[in-house]
Amino acid sequence: MTYGVPYSFVPGTKARADEVNANFIEVLNKIEEANSRIEDVNTQSNVNKTALEAKIDEKYDELKSSKVSLDLSNLNSAGKTVLNNKANSADIDGKWVSKNLNLLNGAGPVGGNIKTFSLSSYLPDDGKIYDVIFRIDLDTLSSGTYGLYALASDLINNWFSVGRVDYSKAHYSASTVRVPISSTRKLYLKSNSSTKGSINVFVSAIGYRKVR
């Protein structure tokens, strides 16, 4: 914006002092008005800045108060549901735990019979599903012996074949197998209906991890 002065002067003519002074006074007044406007703008800017900082502080306090504590003590129901669902998913299965438990070292079942073992003392008492590794050794003790064995649990309908021995062909067999164990903590060793004779069976749990 351009401002004028009250008096203008023509070259070669004398200027009156009061007119010159009047022009200076007008210029000074305009400068004072401009400074006043600048101060007003600065004041408003400071007000806006203070209001903005207050909003930022308020939002920070809001986010801080809603932040989940490290012990999850202030996690709401929806958050707990999400974590529980994640905890039951396969991408965060538990770490393998190396632990031995001898379940059988002696005569195994024959003729289609089933032998039941309890893993209650072996696995944590938390009702969760665990994946367990078992070692199975079969050894025939007399001629005419034949054995075919499999493992199962209450969680799996099908049987996991673990080995076969025949006194006339193979006297010894060994293998490992992973079997998921349910909250009943039961493991079943099944003999084939053709299994007969004297067979020494060694069954041992050698490690586990939580899968749900």
MDAnalysis code that builds the backbone (N, CA, C; Angstrom):
import MDAnalysis as mda
import numpy as np

u = mda.Universe.empty(636, n_residues=212, atom_resindex=np.repeat(np.arange(212), 3), trajectory=True)
u.add_TopologyAttr("name", ["N", "CA", "C"] * 212)
u.add_TopologyAttr("resid", np.arange(1, 213))
u.add_TopologyAttr("resname", ["MET", "THR", "TYR", "GLY", "VAL", "PRO", "TYR", "SER", "PHE", "VAL", "PRO", "GLY", "THR", "LYS", "ALA", "ARG", "ALA", "ASP", "GLU", "VAL", "ASN", "ALA", "ASN", "PHE", "ILE", "GLU", "VAL", "LEU", "ASN", "LYS", "ILE", "GLU", "GLU", "ALA", "ASN", "SER", "ARG", "ILE", "GLU", "ASP", "VAL", "ASN", "THR", "GLN", "SER", "ASN", "VAL", "ASN", "LYS", "THR", "ALA", "LEU", "GLU", "ALA", "LYS", "ILE", "ASP", "GLU", "LYS", "TYR", "ASP", "GLU", "LEU", "LYS", "SER", "SER", "LYS", "VAL", "SER", "LEU", "ASP", "LEU", "SER", "ASN", "LEU", "ASN", "SER", "ALA", "GLY", "LYS", "THR", "VAL", "LEU", "ASN", "ASN", "LYS", "ALA", "ASN", "SER", "ALA", "ASP", "ILE", "ASP", "GLY", "LYS", "TRP", "VAL", "SER", "LYS", "ASN", "LEU", "ASN", "LEU", "LEU", "ASN", "GLY", "ALA", "GLY", "PRO", "VAL", "GLY", "GLY", "ASN", "ILE", "LYS", "THR", "PHE", "SER", "LEU", "SER", "SER", "TYR", "LEU", "PRO", "ASP", "ASP", "GLY", "LYS", "ILE", "TYR", "ASP", "VAL", "ILE", "PHE", "ARG", "ILE", "ASP", "LEU", "ASP", "THR", "LEU", "SER", "SER", "GLY", "THR", "TYR", "GLY", "LEU", "TYR", "ALA", "LEU", "ALA", "SER", "ASP", "LEU", "ILE", "ASN", "ASN", "TRP", "PHE", "SER", "VAL", "GLY", "ARG", "VAL", "ASP", "TYR", "SER", "LYS", "ALA", "HIS", "TYR", "SER", "ALA", "SER", "THR", "VAL", "ARG", "VAL", "PRO", "ILE", "SER", "SER", "THR", "ARG", "LYS", "LEU", "TYR", "LEU", "LYS", "SER", "ASN", "SER", "SER", "THR", "LYS", "GLY", "SER", "ILE", "ASN", "VAL", "PHE", "VAL", "SER", "ALA", "ILE", "GLY", "TYR", "ARG", "LYS", "VAL", "ARG"])
u.atoms.positions = np.array([
    [0.847, -1.176, 0.000],
    [0.000, 0.000, 0.000],
    [0.896, 1.245, 0.000],
    [0.529, 2.255, -0.849],
    [1.333, 3.481, -0.978],
    [0.646, 4.618, -0.232],
    [1.407, 5.356, 0.557],
    [0.876, 6.492, 1.307],
    [1.412, 7.802, 0.713],
    [0.577, 8.850, 0.709],
    [0.989, 10.175, 0.240],
    [1.291, 11.107, 1.404],
    [1.786, 12.303, 1.076],
    [2.052, 13.336, 2.079],
    [1.202, 14.561, 1.735],
    [0.988, 15.420, 2.708],
    [0.079, 16.561, 2.455],
    [0.578, 17.556, 1.397],
    [1.867, 17.742, 1.363],
    [2.401, 18.780, 0.473],
    [3.421, 18.193, -0.482],
    [3.408, 18.750, -1.725],
    [4.430, 18.407, -2.707],
    [5.123, 19.703, -3.117],
    [6.355, 19.614, -3.537],
    [7.153, 20.796, -3.831],
    [7.647, 20.763, -5.274],
    [7.734, 21.952, -5.858],
    [8.180, 22.111, -7.238],
    [9.636, 22.533, -7.213],
    [10.489, 21.918, -8.040],
    [11.903, 22.297, -8.070],
    [12.082, 23.789, -8.391],
    [13.019, 24.447, -7.681],
    [13.327, 25.852, -7.924],
    [12.510, 26.811, -7.082],
    [11.545, 26.261, -6.307],
    [10.731, 27.108, -5.454],
    [11.099, 26.867, -4.015],
    [10.843, 27.821, -3.162],
    [11.151, 27.695, -1.758],
    [10.054, 26.882, -1.067],
    [10.511, 26.019, -0.165],
    [9.561, 25.219, 0.617],
    [9.364, 25.867, 1.969],
    [8.134, 25.912, 2.412],
    [7.834, 26.476, 3.710],
    [8.120, 25.436, 4.798],
    [8.660, 25.921, 5.902],
    [9.059, 25.016, 6.991],
    [7.880, 24.248, 7.551],
    [6.727, 24.931, 7.727],
    [5.587, 24.239, 8.312],
    [5.080, 23.134, 7.403],
    [5.199, 23.339, 6.057],
    [4.764, 22.303, 5.130],
    [5.721, 21.099, 5.148],
    [7.026, 21.392, 5.200],
    [8.017, 20.312, 5.294],
    [7.809, 19.524, 6.572],
    [7.605, 20.261, 7.679],
    [7.372, 19.577, 8.950],
    [6.107, 18.724, 8.920],
    [5.089, 19.277, 8.242],
    [3.836, 18.525, 8.137],
    [4.061, 17.208, 7.388],
    [4.880, 17.250, 6.329],
    [5.194, 16.025, 5.588],
    [5.942, 15.021, 6.477],
    [6.933, 15.517, 7.249],
    [7.687, 14.627, 8.149],
    [6.776, 13.997, 9.200],
    [5.890, 14.828, 9.734],
    [4.959, 14.314, 10.750],
    [4.068, 13.229, 10.163],
    [3.597, 13.419, 8.937],
    [2.742, 12.427, 8.282],
    [3.499, 11.118, 8.075],
    [4.778, 11.273, 7.632],
    [5.598, 10.069, 7.429],
    [5.785, 9.322, 8.743],
    [6.098, 10.089, 9.823],
    [6.284, 9.452, 11.135],
    [5.001, 8.773, 11.611],
    [3.864, 9.409, 11.354],
    [2.576, 8.802, 11.733],
    [2.344, 7.485, 10.997],
    [2.681, 7.470, 9.708],
    [2.500, 6.245, 8.925],
    [3.431, 5.143, 9.434],
    [4.666, 5.541, 9.790],
    [5.608, 4.554, 10.334],
    [5.073, 3.981, 11.645],
    [4.521, 4.840, 12.492],
    [3.967, 4.404, 13.776],
    [2.785, 3.456, 13.557],
    [1.935, 3.781, 12.565],
    [0.805, 2.908, 12.251],
    [1.290, 1.535, 11.777],
    [2.338, 1.564, 10.932],
    [2.883, 0.299, 10.426],
    [3.457, -0.544, 11.567],
    [4.187, 0.126, 12.477],
    [4.751, -0.604, 13.630],
    [3.652, -1.193, 14.497],
    [2.554, -0.408, 14.628],
    [1.441, -0.901, 15.437],
    [0.820, -2.147, 14.811],
    [0.685, -2.105, 13.473],
    [0.127, -3.278, 12.775],
    [1.050, -4.488, 12.935],
    [2.353, -4.262, 12.848],
    [3.317, -5.358, 13.007],
    [3.207, -5.965, 14.397],
    [3.067, -5.100, 15.422],
    [2.934, -5.597, 16.788],
    [1.653, -6.420, 16.944],
    [0.577, -5.925, 16.279],
    [-0.683, -6.672, 16.338],
    [-0.535, -8.058, 15.721],
    [0.160, -8.092, 14.570],
    [0.380, -9.385, 13.900],
    [1.214, -10.309, 14.778],
    [2.289, -9.752, 15.375],
    [3.142, -10.571, 16.256],
    [2.370, -11.085, 17.458],
    [1.533, -10.206, 18.016],
    [0.727, -10.617, 19.178],
    [-0.218, -11.759, 18.812],
    [-0.879, -11.613, 17.645],
    [-1.803, -12.659, 17.209],
    [-1.057, -13.951, 16.913],
    [0.158, -13.813, 16.345],
    [0.962, -15.001, 16.060],
    [1.331, -15.722, 17.347],
    [1.675, -14.938, 18.371],
    [2.015, -15.547, 19.662],
    [0.808, -16.240, 20.274],
    [-0.363, -15.609, 20.119],
    [-1.594, -16.232, 20.623],
    [-1.851, -17.550, 19.910],
    [-1.709, -17.512, 18.575],
    [-1.917, -18.738, 17.794],
    [-0.890, -19.806, 18.163],
    [0.370, -19.368, 18.355],
    [1.429, -20.302, 18.726],
    [1.149, -20.937, 20.075],
    [0.699, -20.102, 21.028],
    [0.387, -20.613, 22.365],
    [-0.770, -21.606, 22.304],
    [-1.789, -21.276, 21.508],
    [-2.940, -22.170, 21.366],
    [-2.529, -23.486, 20.716],
    [-1.655, -23.405, 19.699],
    [-1.189, -24.605, 19.009],
    [-0.362, -25.480, 19.954],
    [0.523, -24.831, 20.726],
    [1.339, -25.585, 21.679],
    [0.463, -26.260, 22.734],
    [-0.588, -25.555, 23.145],
    [-1.511, -26.129, 24.124],
    [-2.218, -27.352, 23.542],
    [-2.623, -27.266, 22.266],
    [-3.266, -28.400, 21.595],
    [-2.317, -29.584, 21.484],
    [-1.054, -29.289, 21.150],
    [-0.053, -30.351, 21.029],
    [0.170, -31.022, 22.380],
    [0.295, -30.199, 23.434],
    [0.488, -30.756, 24.783],
    [-0.711, -31.601, 25.204],
    [-1.890, -31.113, 24.856],
    [-3.105, -31.851, 25.207],
    [-3.145, -33.205, 24.499],
    [-2.780, -33.199, 23.196],
    [-2.787, -34.445, 22.425],
    [-1.720, -35.396, 22.942],
    [-0.561, -34.846, 23.306],
    [0.511, -35.687, 23.847],
    [0.080, -36.350, 25.146],
    [-0.555, -35.546, 26.020],
    [-1.029, -36.110, 27.286],
    [-2.082, -37.193, 27.050],
    [-2.923, -36.961, 26.039],
    [-3.956, -37.951, 25.710],
    [-3.332, -39.257, 25.228],
    [-2.337, -39.139, 24.332],
    [-1.664, -40.329, 23.829],
    [-0.870, -41.016, 24.925],
    [-0.241, -40.213, 25.780],
    [0.552, -40.770, 26.869],
    [-0.322, -41.564, 27.832],
    [-1.523, -41.014, 28.115],
    [-2.416, -41.687, 29.056],
    [-2.987, -42.975, 28.474],
    [-3.072, -43.037, 27.123],
    [-3.629, -44.231, 26.491],
    [-2.560, -45.240, 26.101],
    [-1.302, -44.888, 26.317],
    [-0.202, -45.792, 25.978],
    [-0.252, -47.039, 26.848],
    [-0.040, -48.208, 26.219],
    [-0.071, -49.469, 26.953],
    [1.162, -49.581, 27.839],
    [0.943, -49.882, 29.098],
    [2.068, -50.078, 30.007],
    [2.813, -51.349, 29.640],
    [4.078, -51.422, 30.057],
    [4.883, -52.591, 29.733],
    [4.294, -53.868, 30.311],
    [3.597, -53.754, 31.457],
    [3.000, -54.943, 32.052],
    [1.572, -55.175, 31.558],
    [1.136, -54.369, 30.557],
    [-0.192, -54.494, 29.936],
    [-1.328, -54.270, 30.930],
    [-1.032, -53.607, 32.068],
    [-2.054, -53.437, 33.097],
    [-3.200, -52.532, 32.645],
    [-2.921, -51.592, 31.728],
    [-3.983, -50.692, 31.282],
    [-4.493, -51.048, 29.882],
    [-4.293, -52.281, 29.465],
    [-4.803, -52.738, 28.173],
    [-6.297, -53.006, 28.298],
    [-7.085, -52.453, 27.377],
    [-8.529, -52.658, 27.479],
    [-8.938, -54.028, 26.945],
    [-10.233, -54.313, 27.030],
    [-10.744, -55.642, 26.663],
    [-10.488, -55.968, 25.201],
    [-10.667, -54.964, 24.341],
    [-10.441, -55.200, 22.904],
    [-8.989, -55.552, 22.635],
    [-8.067, -54.832, 23.304],
    [-6.642, -55.122, 23.129],
    [-6.284, -56.499, 23.641],
    [-6.861, -56.872, 24.779],
    [-6.587, -58.200, 25.329],
    [-7.088, -59.295, 24.394],
    [-8.239, -59.058, 23.752],
    [-8.770, -60.033, 22.806],
    [-7.822, -60.237, 21.630],
    [-7.274, -59.121, 21.121],
    [-6.320, -59.208, 20.007],
    [-5.094, -60.009, 20.414],
    [-4.553, -59.697, 21.605],
    [-3.366, -60.413, 22.069],
    [-3.658, -61.884, 22.310],
    [-4.827, -62.180, 22.842],
    [-5.180, -63.579, 23.074],
    [-5.283, -64.339, 21.759],
    [-5.857, -63.684, 20.742],
    [-5.952, -64.330, 19.430],
    [-4.576, -64.569, 18.840],
    [-3.676, -63.569, 19.016],
    [-2.314, -63.729, 18.514],
    [-1.597, -64.838, 19.257],
    [-1.857, -64.913, 20.559],
    [-1.173, -65.917, 21.377],
    [-1.583, -67.328, 20.980],
    [-2.739, -67.453, 20.323],
    [-3.196, -68.767, 19.896],
    [-2.823, -69.073, 18.452],
    [-2.089, -68.197, 17.810],
    [-1.734, -68.406, 16.409],
    [-0.368, -69.066, 16.283],
    [-0.146, -69.674, 15.142],
    [1.060, -70.482, 14.944],
    [2.326, -69.651, 14.828],
    [2.188, -68.336, 14.557],
    [3.402, -67.548, 14.336],
    [4.146, -67.215, 15.625],
    [3.561, -67.515, 16.767],
    [4.292, -67.293, 18.006],
    [4.248, -68.552, 18.870],
    [4.488, -69.706, 18.248],
    [4.605, -70.939, 19.021],
    [5.725, -70.808, 20.035],
    [5.602, -71.556, 21.115],
    [6.603, -71.481, 22.170],
    [7.939, -72.074, 21.742],
    [8.972, -71.771, 22.515],
    [10.295, -72.309, 22.242],
    [10.350, -73.782, 22.662],
    [11.200, -74.520, 22.004],
    [11.373, -75.924, 22.356],
    [12.046, -76.043, 23.716],
    [11.516, -76.951, 24.515],
    [12.080, -77.240, 25.833],
    [12.629, -78.666, 25.811],
    [13.917, -78.802, 26.085],
    [14.540, -80.130, 26.109],
    [14.330, -80.753, 27.486],
    [13.578, -81.846, 27.510],
    [13.259, -82.499, 28.786],
    [12.943, -83.966, 28.520],
    [13.550, -84.853, 29.276],
    [13.368, -86.288, 29.066],
    [12.396, -86.879, 30.086],
    [11.598, -87.833, 29.601],
    [10.707, -88.606, 30.470],
    [10.550, -89.994, 29.872],
    [11.066, -91.015, 30.562],
    [10.925, -92.395, 30.092],
    [9.533, -92.907, 30.443],
    [8.797, -93.302, 29.417],
    [7.428, -93.774, 29.618],
    [7.327, -95.292, 29.647],
    [8.187, -95.954, 28.884],
    [8.121, -97.423, 28.836],
    [9.482, -97.983, 28.450],
    [9.878, -99.032, 29.129],
    [11.073, -99.787, 28.774],
    [10.826, -101.243, 29.196],
    [10.079, -101.922, 28.326],
    [9.700, -103.291, 28.648],
    [8.781, -103.845, 27.584],
    [8.017, -104.862, 27.945],
    [7.132, -105.526, 26.985],
    [6.070, -104.574, 26.467],
    [5.962, -104.508, 25.147],
    [4.951, -103.665, 24.532],
    [3.658, -104.413, 24.313],
    [2.579, -103.697, 24.028],
    [1.287, -104.349, 23.764],
    [1.340, -105.168, 22.473],
    [0.545, -106.196, 22.381],
    [0.483, -107.048, 21.187],
    [-0.973, -107.266, 20.806],
    [-1.179, -107.857, 19.601],
    [-2.522, -108.245, 19.163],
    [-3.506, -107.111, 19.020],
    [-3.033, -105.923, 18.716],
    [-3.947, -104.789, 18.523],
    [-4.274, -104.049, 19.803],
    [-3.686, -104.440, 20.906],
    [-3.937, -103.760, 22.178],
    [-3.277, -102.385, 22.220],
    [-3.762, -101.549, 23.122],
    [-3.294, -100.166, 23.257],
    [-2.809, -99.938, 24.690],
    [-1.693, -99.234, 24.796],
    [-1.173, -98.861, 26.106],
    [-1.256, -97.347, 26.234],
    [-1.776, -96.864, 27.376],
    [-1.982, -95.431, 27.596],
    [-0.957, -94.869, 28.579],
    [-0.426, -93.690, 28.246],
    [0.532, -93.007, 29.113],
    [-0.006, -91.615, 29.467],
    [0.310, -91.170, 30.659],
    [-0.064, -89.814, 31.083],
    [1.169, -88.914, 31.063],
    [0.993, -87.734, 30.468],
    [2.066, -86.732, 30.417],
    [1.789, -85.567, 31.366],
    [0.916, -85.776, 32.334],
    [0.537, -84.702, 33.263],
    [1.734, -84.185, 34.057],
    [2.630, -85.081, 34.422],
    [3.803, -84.660, 35.193],
    [4.907, -84.103, 34.304],
    [4.745, -84.271, 33.006],
    [5.791, -83.855, 32.064],
    [5.523, -82.463, 31.487],
    [4.269, -82.204, 31.129],
    [3.909, -80.934, 30.492],
    [3.332, -79.955, 31.516],
    [3.431, -78.635, 31.247],
    [2.859, -77.632, 32.145],
    [1.351, -77.829, 32.312],
    [0.860, -77.546, 33.497],
    [-0.559, -77.710, 33.800],
    [-1.299, -76.423, 33.468],
    [-1.426, -76.122, 32.162],
    [-2.075, -74.889, 31.740],
    [-3.214, -75.116, 30.748],
    [-3.511, -76.379, 30.455],
    [-4.612, -76.678, 29.548],
    [-4.332, -76.389, 28.088],
    [-3.113, -76.013, 27.735],
    [-2.760, -75.687, 26.353],
    [-2.334, -76.936, 25.582],
    [-2.283, -76.782, 24.260],
    [-1.839, -77.877, 23.392],
    [-0.319, -77.818, 23.264],
    [0.329, -78.973, 23.313],
    [1.787, -79.039, 23.205],
    [2.195, -80.035, 22.122],
    [3.225, -79.668, 21.405],
    [3.834, -80.536, 20.404],
    [5.002, -81.252, 21.083],
    [4.959, -82.585, 21.134],
    [5.960, -83.346, 21.875],
    [6.710, -84.288, 20.938],
    [8.034, -84.354, 21.112],
    [8.862, -85.285, 20.343],
    [9.082, -86.547, 21.183],
    [8.798, -87.702, 20.553],
    [8.981, -88.990, 21.233],
    [10.026, -89.834, 20.498],
    [10.800, -90.543, 21.293],
    [11.739, -91.522, 20.735],
    [11.181, -92.913, 21.004],
    [11.207, -93.755, 19.947],
    [10.667, -95.117, 20.065],
    [11.733, -96.112, 19.618],
    [12.026, -97.100, 20.454],
    [12.952, -98.186, 20.116],
    [12.205, -99.521, 20.243],
    [12.333, -100.364, 19.227],
    [11.710, -101.689, 19.236],
    [12.801, -102.750, 19.091],
    [12.708, -103.789, 19.886],
    [13.731, -104.853, 19.843],
    [13.043, -106.202, 20.036],
    [13.187, -107.085, 19.035],
    [12.593, -108.422, 19.143],
    [13.454, -109.286, 20.048],
    [12.796, -110.141, 20.842],
    [13.502, -110.954, 21.821],
    [13.397, -112.447, 21.556],
    [12.568, -112.828, 20.622],
    [12.412, -114.264, 20.353],
    [12.038, -114.495, 18.897],
    [12.309, -115.675, 18.403],
    [11.975, -116.011, 17.012],
    [10.462, -116.022, 16.824],
    [10.043, -115.726, 15.608],
    [8.615, -115.676, 15.310],
    [7.942, -114.390, 15.763],
    [8.750, -113.460, 16.214],
    [8.199, -112.188, 16.710],
    [7.949, -111.221, 15.545],
    [6.815, -110.527, 15.641],
    [6.488, -109.499, 14.649],
    [5.819, -108.350, 15.383],
    [6.246, -107.133, 15.065],
    [5.628, -105.991, 15.729],
    [5.507, -104.763, 14.847],
    [4.364, -104.102, 14.927],
    [4.109, -102.851, 14.204],
    [3.399, -101.913, 15.178],
    [3.984, -100.750, 15.417],
    [3.449, -99.858, 16.439],
    [3.190, -98.448, 15.886],
    [2.289, -97.735, 16.589],
    [1.952, -96.358, 16.223],
    [1.565, -95.592, 17.478],
    [1.726, -94.264, 17.404],
    [1.365, -93.383, 18.508],
    [0.186, -92.492, 18.114],
    [-0.568, -92.059, 19.116],
    [-1.685, -91.144, 18.881],
    [-1.996, -90.393, 20.175],
    [-2.858, -89.377, 20.044],
    [-3.314, -88.616, 21.208],
    [-4.799, -88.335, 21.037],
    [-5.403, -87.698, 22.033],
    [-6.827, -87.358, 21.934],
    [-7.081, -86.245, 20.927],
    [-6.028, -85.593, 20.467],
    [-6.171, -84.492, 19.518],
    [-6.162, -84.965, 18.063],
    [-5.535, -86.127, 17.806],
    [-5.362, -86.638, 16.449],
    [-6.076, -87.979, 16.289],
    [-6.925, -88.053, 15.268],
    [-7.655, -89.304, 15.029],
    [-6.774, -90.366, 14.391],
    [-5.894, -89.953, 13.485],
    [-5.014, -90.902, 12.815],
    [-3.826, -91.266, 13.709],
    [-3.201, -92.414, 13.391],
    [-2.063, -92.887, 14.174],
    [-0.768, -92.566, 13.461],
    [0.276, -92.290, 14.245],
    [1.610, -92.017, 13.713],
    [2.434, -93.305, 13.814],
    [2.705, -93.922, 12.661],
    [3.504, -95.150, 12.683],
    [4.918, -94.837, 13.164],
    [5.429, -95.682, 14.067],
    [6.733, -95.398, 14.659],
    [7.772, -96.497, 14.405],
    [7.365, -97.646, 13.922],
    [8.362, -98.674, 13.637],
    [7.767, -100.060, 13.482],
    [8.532, -100.928, 12.806],
    [8.118, -102.321, 12.614],
    [9.341, -103.211, 12.754],
    [9.173, -104.335, 13.421],
    [10.268, -105.300, 13.575],
    [9.751, -106.704, 13.261],
    [10.648, -107.511, 12.715],
    [10.345, -108.908, 12.393],
    [11.597, -109.705, 12.733],
    [11.444, -110.700, 13.595],
    [12.622, -111.416, 14.083],
    [13.428, -112.050, 12.943],
    [12.745, -112.422, 11.865],
    [13.439, -113.079, 10.746],
    [14.099, -112.077, 9.800],
    [13.771, -110.754, 9.947],
    [14.313, -109.752, 9.025],
    [15.076, -108.639, 9.752],
    [14.413, -107.984, 10.694],
    [15.051, -106.883, 11.421],
    [14.796, -107.072, 12.903],
    [15.849, -107.126, 13.680],
    [15.697, -107.353, 15.117],
    [15.506, -106.060, 15.891],
    [15.834, -104.920, 15.258],
    [15.807, -103.655, 16.007],
    [15.339, -102.517, 15.097],
    [14.549, -101.609, 15.675],
    [14.067, -100.436, 14.936],
    [13.997, -99.246, 15.893],
    [14.348, -98.082, 15.377],
    [14.286, -96.869, 16.208],
    [13.813, -95.690, 15.360],
    [13.078, -94.785, 15.970],
    [12.579, -93.617, 15.244],
    [12.167, -92.534, 16.231],
    [11.930, -91.351, 15.697],
    [11.365, -90.255, 16.487],
    [10.132, -89.740, 15.774],
    [9.167, -89.234, 16.538],
    [7.925, -88.738, 15.953],
    [7.389, -87.614, 16.823],
    [6.767, -86.635, 16.190],
    [6.147, -85.516, 16.908],
    [4.647, -85.739, 16.974],
    [4.105, -85.631, 18.171],
    [2.679, -85.847, 18.365],
    [2.105, -84.670, 19.156],
    [1.053, -84.012, 18.643],
    [0.407, -82.945, 19.415],
    [-0.414, -83.540, 20.553],
    [-0.222, -83.013, 21.753],
    [-0.898, -83.544, 22.933],
    [-1.931, -82.523, 23.428],
    [-3.149, -82.997, 23.659],
    [-4.229, -82.115, 24.097],
    [-4.191, -81.904, 25.603],
    [-5.210, -81.207, 26.111],
    [-5.276, -80.914, 27.542],
    [-5.483, -82.168, 28.393],
    [-5.885, -83.289, 27.769],
    [-6.023, -84.537, 28.537],
    [-4.671, -85.108, 28.915],
    [-3.625, -84.665, 28.209],
    [-2.239, -85.079, 28.469],
    [-2.037, -86.584, 28.299],
    [-2.799, -87.202, 27.400],
    [-2.682, -88.650, 27.199],
    [-1.978, -88.983, 25.882],
    [-1.148, -90.008, 25.927],
    [-0.467, -90.553, 24.750],
    [-0.815, -92.031, 24.661],
    [-1.071, -92.506, 23.411],
    [-1.462, -93.906, 23.219],
    [-0.450, -94.622, 22.327],
    [-0.042, -95.803, 22.749],
    [0.824, -96.671, 21.962],
    [-0.012, -97.857, 21.512],
    [-0.189, -97.996, 20.212],
    [-1.061, -99.035, 19.661],
    [-0.237, -100.082, 18.931],
    [-0.597, -101.321, 19.132],
    [0.035, -102.423, 18.395],
    [-0.879, -102.860, 17.266],
    [-0.260, -103.264, 16.169],
    [-1.037, -103.805, 15.063],
    [-1.631, -105.156, 15.472],
    [-2.773, -105.507, 14.868],
    [-3.436, -106.767, 15.238],
    [-2.557, -107.982, 14.958],
    [-1.559, -107.831, 14.067],
    [-0.658, -108.943, 13.758],
    [0.555, -108.999, 14.680],
    [0.680, -108.010, 15.564],
    [1.826, -107.969, 16.467],
    [1.776, -109.152, 17.447],
    [2.906, -109.884, 17.537],
    [2.942, -111.064, 18.409],
    [4.376, -111.319, 18.866],
    [4.509, -112.143, 19.868],
    [5.824, -112.499, 20.356],
    [6.295, -111.553, 21.441],
    [7.563, -111.717, 21.789],
    [8.149, -110.913, 22.866],
    [8.918, -109.746, 22.258],
    [8.419, -108.538, 22.492],
    [9.036, -107.335, 21.931],
    [9.295, -106.346, 23.060],
    [10.528, -105.887, 23.155],
    [10.852, -104.850, 24.131],
    [10.647, -103.486, 23.467],
    [9.836, -102.652, 24.108],
    [9.522, -101.327, 23.552],
    [10.010, -100.248, 24.523],
    [10.780, -99.302, 23.973],
    [11.257, -98.164, 24.760],
    [10.602, -96.906, 24.205],
    [9.869, -96.193, 25.056],
    [9.198, -94.953, 24.664],
    [9.670, -93.841, 25.602],
    [10.136, -92.739, 25.017],
    [10.627, -91.627, 25.823],
    [10.247, -90.298, 25.186],
    [9.731, -89.359, 25.997],
    [9.507, -87.985, 25.550],
    [10.824, -87.232, 25.719],
    [11.241, -86.489, 24.671],
    [12.548, -85.840, 24.751],
    [12.499, -84.326, 24.579],
    [11.336, -83.776, 24.276],
    [11.233, -82.321, 24.139],
    [9.821, -81.891, 23.787],
    [9.472, -80.649, 24.092],
    [8.129, -80.153, 23.786],
    [8.147, -78.634, 23.597],
    [7.037, -78.153, 23.008],
    [6.804, -76.712, 22.899],
    [5.311, -76.470, 22.860],
    [4.886, -75.320, 23.364],
    [3.482, -74.945, 23.331],
    [3.122, -74.445, 21.932],
    [2.008, -74.922, 21.391],
    [1.595, -74.502, 20.057],
    [0.276, -73.735, 20.075],
    [-0.384, -73.629, 21.235],
    [-1.573, -72.795, 21.367],
    [-1.602, -72.206, 22.748],
])
